Amino acid sequence: MLHYALHETMPKPTKAALAKKSIVESMADKMLEMGMNGIAVTADSLAEHSSFTRAEIERHGLDAADMAKMRAVRRVA
């Protein structure tokens, strides 16, 4: 049977490899995904296409929108 592990000479990771995203990061990712699929991102459409509540969208939506704008890559030819 195969067993995958770090070699004994490799340093052990200090924290979990998969860190949980904040709600703002998750919302920004969803906004980017919706935009790339041609869906206009509004509070109503975000609530419809995600598991975020309207209260969460109202509380974190502006920060998430700013983060999504920073993460968006635009190339102009």
C-alpha positions in Angstrom: 0.0 0.0 0.0 1.3 3.5 -0.9 1.7 6.1 1.9 2.2 9.7 1.0 3.9 11.9 3.6 6.6 14.6 3.9 10.1 13.2 3.9 11.6 13.2 7.4 14.1 15.9 6.4 11.3 18.3 5.3 10.1 20.8 7.8 6.6 20.3 9.1 4.0 22.8 8.0 3.3 25.4 10.8 -0.4 25.8 10.0 -3.2 24.1 8.1 -2.6 24.2 4.3 -6.2 25.1 3.6 -7.2 28.2 5.6 -10.8 29.1 5.7 -11.7 32.1 3.7 -13.4 35.1 5.3 -17.0 35.9 4.2 -15.7 39.0 2.3 -13.2 36.8 0.3 -15.9 34.2 -0.4 -18.3 36.9 -1.5 -15.7 38.6 -3.7 -14.9 35.2 -5.4 -18.6 34.7 -6.1 -18.9 38.2 -7.5 -16.0 37.5 -9.9 -17.5 34.2 -10.9 -20.8 35.7 -11.7 -19.2 38.6 -13.7 -17.2 36.1 -15.7 -20.4 34.2 -16.5 -22.1 37.3 -17.8 -24.4 37.7 -14.8 -24.9 41.3 -13.6 -23.8 41.4 -10.0 -26.4 43.1 -7.8 -27.5 42.5 -4.3 -30.6 40.6 -5.6 -28.7 38.5 -8.1 -26.0 37.7 -5.5 -28.6 36.5 -3.0 -30.2 34.5 -5.8 -27.0 32.8 -7.0 -25.3 32.2 -3.7 -25.9 31.1 -0.1 -25.3 34.6 1.3 -28.2 36.1 3.2 -29.4 39.6 2.4 -28.1 40.8 5.8 -24.6 39.4 5.0 -24.7 41.1 1.6 -25.7 44.4 3.1 -23.0 44.2 5.8 -20.1 42.9 3.6 -21.1 43.7 0.0 -19.2 46.9 -0.4 -15.9 45.5 0.9 -16.4 42.4 -1.2 -17.1 44.5 -4.3 -13.9 46.5 -3.7 -11.9 43.2 -3.2 -13.4 41.8 -6.4 -12.4 44.9 -8.3 -8.8 44.6 -7.1 -8.7 40.9 -8.1 -10.2 41.4 -11.5 -7.7 41.2 -14.3 -8.5 43.4 -17.3 -6.4 43.2 -20.5 -6.8 45.9 -23.1 -5.4 45.1 -26.5 
